[in-house]
Amino acid sequence: MKKVIVLILLAGCWAGRMYAQSPWLSDTRLSSLSLEWDKPLFDNRYVDRGDIKGATSALFLTGRIRATDNLRIVAELPVSYFGYKRNNPFGNEDNSTVIGNIYLGGIWDLNLNNPDNRAFIEGGVRIPTTPSQSDKRFGANTGMTSEASDRFEAFMWDTWAIPVIGNYVIKIDGPFAVKARLGTIYDLFVGDFKDEDNSMWMLYGVTALYRETSVEAQLGFSGRNQYVGNFSGVNFWDSGFTQLRGGVAIPFRNVVPGIYVRKPLGDNYNSLMDFAYGFSLEFRR
């Protein structure tokens, strides 16, 4: 895992012309590269937290290249690590690191009459590059559980995922703005899941934003609910996965480090994870 972290940091220092696909990072029309590190604290109903290594976490290396004034090309590489402190209670390996499903897509900025507001559409595909779960390849559990609200498909094996998401940012007053996010994602199952019904999820979120040259902050909620497939039925608190999230970032010219905390809402998400925190690092250009 340490080698993976070092390689990602070196890539960030070298590239410098890409951006982040995460809905929680800055959405300006810039090229940049970002690194996100996410640390979940699992609920004991899901797994005994005392048996888990402190390094158990997920990483996202995401880039955005500005191709034209209204189009940006997006790519994301997810990595997930899960480790047991002592012996794996299920036998075999005690540690597992997995590369998740690579994301390729684009962002189309819409021209609005009011220049203070912004609207853009995200679309793309996640390619099923995550290996199938096994006694030696269980590392995807961290990312799949922790990111169930925003990026569940990043670590779901044998799954093609096609998201289409609309975003609208409304300026309120000075540095304050509100961002609304609504869309869908289609999951096409292959391999181990080829006999399962394909599914569609509704994605949603509302975030309050504060943007100054010296500080950036956000507080909001995001989530998903399945409305086509084996477990369809929109229910925000029971059948879906919704979270509260708040964070702050401090720009230093083209380098923007940030920290955040996340709290799951509803029985589904709370039964998997109690809390999560992490940091982000953007290289903007």
C-alpha positions as CSV (number, residue, x, y, z in Angstrom):
1,M,0.0,0.0,0.0
2,K,2.9,2.4,0.8
3,K,4.3,1.8,-2.8
4,V,0.9,2.7,-4.2
5,I,0.7,5.9,-2.3
6,V,4.2,7.0,-3.3
7,L,3.4,6.2,-7.0
8,I,0.2,8.3,-6.9
9,L,1.9,11.3,-5.3
10,L,4.7,11.1,-7.9
11,A,2.1,11.0,-10.7
12,G,0.4,14.1,-9.2
13,C,3.6,16.1,-9.2
14,W,4.4,15.1,-12.8
15,A,1.0,15.5,-14.4
16,G,-0.4,18.8,-13.1
17,R,-2.9,19.3,-16.0
18,M,-5.9,17.2,-14.8
19,Y,-8.8,17.4,-12.4
20,A,-11.1,15.6,-10.0
21,Q,-14.3,13.7,-10.8
22,S,-15.5,13.8,-7.2
23,P,-18.6,16.0,-6.7
24,W,-17.1,17.3,-3.5
25,L,-14.1,19.1,-5.0
26,S,-13.9,22.4,-6.8
27,D,-15.9,22.5,-10.1
28,T,-14.2,25.4,-11.8
29,R,-13.4,25.0,-15.5
30,L,-9.7,24.1,-15.0
31,S,-7.4,21.2,-15.8
32,S,-6.0,19.5,-12.8
33,L,-5.2,16.3,-10.9
34,S,-6.5,15.3,-7.5
35,L,-5.8,12.7,-4.9
36,E,-8.5,11.7,-2.4
37,W,-7.8,9.4,0.6
38,D,-10.9,8.1,2.4
39,K,-10.8,6.4,5.8
40,P,-14.0,4.6,7.0
41,L,-14.7,3.6,10.5
42,F,-16.8,0.4,10.1
43,D,-19.8,-0.4,12.2
44,N,-19.2,-3.5,14.3
45,R,-22.3,-5.1,12.9
46,Y,-20.4,-5.2,9.6
47,V,-16.9,-6.1,10.8
48,D,-15.1,-6.0,14.1
49,R,-13.2,-2.7,13.9
50,G,-10.6,-3.9,16.4
51,D,-9.4,-6.5,13.9
52,I,-8.8,-4.0,11.1
53,K,-5.5,-2.4,10.3
54,G,-5.3,1.4,10.5
55,A,-4.2,1.7,6.9
56,T,-7.4,0.2,5.7
57,S,-8.7,2.9,3.3
58,A,-9.5,3.9,-0.3
59,L,-7.7,6.1,-2.7
60,F,-8.9,7.9,-5.8
61,L,-6.6,9.5,-8.4
62,T,-8.8,11.5,-10.7
63,G,-8.0,13.8,-13.5
64,R,-9.7,16.3,-15.8
65,I,-8.2,17.8,-18.9
66,R,-9.9,20.9,-20.5
67,A,-10.3,20.0,-24.1
68,T,-12.4,23.0,-25.2
69,D,-14.1,25.9,-23.4
70,N,-17.2,23.7,-22.7
71,L,-15.7,20.2,-22.6
72,R,-13.4,18.5,-20.1
73,I,-12.2,14.9,-20.4
74,V,-12.3,13.0,-17.1
75,A,-10.4,9.8,-15.9
76,E,-10.3,8.2,-12.5
77,L,-8.3,5.4,-11.0
78,P,-9.6,4.0,-7.7
79,V,-7.5,1.9,-5.3
80,S,-8.8,0.1,-2.1
81,Y,-6.9,-1.6,0.7
82,F,-8.2,-3.9,3.5
83,G,-6.0,-5.5,6.1
84,Y,-6.4,-7.5,9.3
85,K,-4.2,-6.8,12.3
86,R,-3.7,-10.5,13.2
87,N,-5.0,-13.5,11.4
88,N,-7.7,-13.2,8.8
89,P,-10.7,-14.9,10.5
90,F,-11.7,-16.4,7.1
91,G,-8.2,-17.8,6.5
92,N,-5.7,-17.1,3.7
93,E,-4.2,-13.7,3.2
94,D,-4.3,-10.9,5.9
95,N,-3.9,-8.0,3.4
96,S,-5.4,-7.2,0.0
97,T,-4.9,-4.2,-2.3
98,V,-7.2,-3.9,-5.3
99,I,-7.4,-1.6,-8.3
100,G,-11.0,-0.7,-8.9
101,N,-13.1,0.1,-12.0
102,I,-11.5,2.8,-14.1
103,Y,-13.7,5.7,-15.0
104,L,-13.6,7.5,-18.4
105,G,-16.0,10.3,-19.2
106,G,-16.6,14.0,-19.9
107,I,-18.1,17.1,-18.5
108,W,-20.1,19.4,-20.7
109,D,-20.5,23.0,-19.4
110,L,-23.7,24.8,-20.5
111,N,-23.8,28.5,-21.4
112,L,-26.3,30.4,-19.1
113,N,-27.7,33.9,-19.4
114,N,-26.6,34.6,-15.9
115,P,-22.8,34.4,-15.7
116,D,-22.9,34.1,-11.8
117,N,-24.6,30.7,-12.1
118,R,-23.2,27.5,-13.7
119,A,-24.7,24.3,-15.1
120,F,-22.9,21.2,-16.4
121,I,-23.6,17.6,-17.3
122,E,-21.4,14.6,-16.4
123,G,-21.4,11.4,-18.4
124,G,-19.1,8.4,-18.8
125,V,-18.5,4.8,-18.1
126,R,-16.8,2.7,-15.5
127,I,-14.9,-0.2,-17.0
128,P,-15.0,-3.5,-14.9
129,T,-11.3,-3.7,-14.1
130,T,-11.9,-4.8,-10.4
131,P,-11.0,-8.5,-9.9
132,S,-13.7,-10.9,-8.6
133,Q,-13.9,-11.3,-4.9
134,S,-11.9,-14.2,-3.4
135,D,-9.9,-15.1,-0.3
136,K,-6.9,-13.2,-1.7
137,R,-8.8,-10.4,-3.4
138,F,-11.1,-8.9,-0.7
139,G,-9.5,-5.4,-0.7
140,A,-12.4,-3.9,-2.6
141,N,-14.6,-4.2,0.5
142,T,-13.2,-1.0,1.9
143,G,-14.0,1.3,-1.0
144,M,-17.3,-0.4,-1.9
145,T,-18.6,0.0,1.7
146,S,-17.2,3.4,2.4
147,E,-18.2,5.0,-1.0
148,A,-21.6,3.3,-1.2
149,S,-23.3,6.8,-1.5
150,D,-21.2,8.4,-4.2
151,R,-19.0,5.8,-5.9
152,F,-20.2,2.3,-5.1
153,E,-19.5,1.1,-8.7
154,A,-15.9,2.1,-8.4
155,F,-15.2,-1.3,-6.7
156,M,-18.1,-3.5,-7.8
157,W,-16.6,-6.3,-9.9
158,D,-18.2,-7.6,-13.1
159,T,-20.2,-4.4,-13.5
160,W,-20.3,-1.8,-16.3
161,A,-21.6,1.5,-14.9
162,I,-22.9,4.4,-17.0
163,P,-23.7,7.6,-15.1
164,V,-25.5,10.8,-16.4
165,I,-25.7,13.6,-13.9
166,G,-26.8,17.2,-14.0
167,N,-25.3,19.9,-11.8
168,Y,-26.6,23.4,-11.2
169,V,-24.6,26.0,-9.1
170,I,-26.6,29.1,-8.0
171,K,-24.7,32.1,-6.5
172,I,-26.5,33.4,-3.4
173,D,-24.4,36.3,-2.1
174,G,-20.7,37.1,-2.4
175,P,-18.8,33.9,-1.8
176,F,-21.9,31.8,-1.0
177,A,-23.5,29.5,-3.5
178,V,-25.7,26.4,-3.5
179,K,-25.0,23.3,-5.7
180,A,-27.8,20.9,-6.7
181,R,-27.0,17.5,-8.2
182,L,-29.4,15.0,-9.8
183,G,-28.9,12.1,-12.1
184,T,-28.9,8.4,-12.7
185,I,-26.5,5.5,-13.1
186,Y,-27.2,2.3,-15.0
187,D,-25.4,-0.8,-13.8
188,L,-24.9,-3.6,-16.4
189,F,-23.9,-6.9,-14.8
190,V,-21.6,-9.4,-16.5
191,G,-19.5,-12.4,-15.4
192,D,-20.4,-13.5,-11.9
193,F,-23.6,-11.4,-12.0
194,K,-24.7,-12.1,-15.6
195,D,-27.9,-13.7,-14.3
196,E,-28.9,-10.7,-12.2
197,D,-31.3,-8.0,-13.3
198,N,-29.5,-4.8,-14.4
199,S,-30.2,-1.9,-12.1
200,M,-30.6,1.9,-12.2
201,W,-30.0,4.3,-9.3
202,M,-31.2,7.8,-8.7
203,L,-28.3,10.1,-7.6
204,Y,-29.0,13.3,-5.7
205,G,-27.3,15.9,-3.6
206,V,-27.5,19.5,-2.3
207,T,-24.4,21.4,-1.1
208,A,-23.8,24.8,0.4
209,L,-20.6,26.3,-0.9
210,Y,-18.3,29.0,0.4
211,R,-15.5,30.1,-2.1
212,E,-12.8,32.7,-1.4
213,T,-9.3,32.9,-2.7
214,S,-8.0,32.0,0.8
215,V,-10.5,29.3,1.8
216,E,-13.1,26.9,0.3
217,A,-15.7,25.1,2.3
218,Q,-18.8,23.0,1.7
219,L,-21.5,21.3,3.7
220,G,-24.3,19.2,2.3
221,F,-25.7,15.8,1.7
222,S,-25.6,13.2,-1.2
223,G,-27.0,9.8,-1.8
224,R,-28.5,7.2,-4.1
225,N,-31.7,5.1,-4.3
226,Q,-32.3,2.1,-6.6
227,Y,-35.5,2.4,-8.7
228,V,-34.9,-0.4,-11.3
229,G,-33.5,-3.9,-10.4
230,N,-33.7,-6.5,-7.7
231,F,-34.1,-4.1,-4.8
232,S,-36.0,-1.2,-6.5
233,G,-38.1,1.3,-4.6
234,V,-37.1,4.8,-3.7
235,N,-36.9,5.2,0.1
236,F,-34.4,7.8,1.2
237,W,-33.9,6.5,4.7
238,D,-34.2,2.7,4.5
239,S,-33.4,1.3,1.0
240,G,-31.0,4.0,-0.1
241,F,-27.6,5.3,0.9
242,T,-27.4,8.9,2.0
243,Q,-24.7,10.8,3.9
244,L,-23.9,14.2,5.3
245,R,-20.5,15.7,4.5
246,G,-18.6,18.8,5.4
247,G,-15.1,19.9,4.5
248,V,-12.6,22.8,4.1
249,A,-9.7,23.4,1.7
250,I,-7.0,26.0,1.7
251,P,-5.6,27.1,-1.8
252,F,-1.9,27.7,-2.1
253,R,-1.7,29.0,-5.6
254,N,-2.1,25.8,-7.8
255,V,-2.0,23.4,-4.9
256,V,-5.2,22.9,-2.8
257,P,-5.1,20.6,0.2
258,G,-8.4,19.8,2.0
259,I,-9.9,17.7,4.8
260,Y,-13.5,16.4,5.3
261,V,-15.7,14.3,7.5
262,R,-18.7,12.2,6.5
263,K,-21.6,10.8,8.5
264,P,-24.0,8.1,7.0
265,L,-27.8,8.5,7.4
266,G,-30.4,5.8,7.5
267,D,-30.3,2.2,8.6
268,N,-28.7,0.8,5.5
269,Y,-25.6,3.0,5.5
270,N,-25.3,3.1,9.3
271,S,-25.2,-0.7,9.5
272,L,-22.0,-0.6,7.4
273,M,-20.1,2.5,8.6
274,D,-20.3,4.7,11.7
275,F,-18.2,7.6,10.4
276,A,-15.5,8.5,7.8
277,Y,-12.9,11.2,7.3
278,G,-10.2,11.9,4.8
279,F,-8.2,14.4,2.8
280,S,-7.9,15.7,-0.7
281,L,-5.0,17.2,-2.6
282,E,-5.6,19.1,-5.9
283,F,-3.1,20.4,-8.4
284,R,-5.0,23.0,-10.5
285,R,-3.9,24.6,-13.7
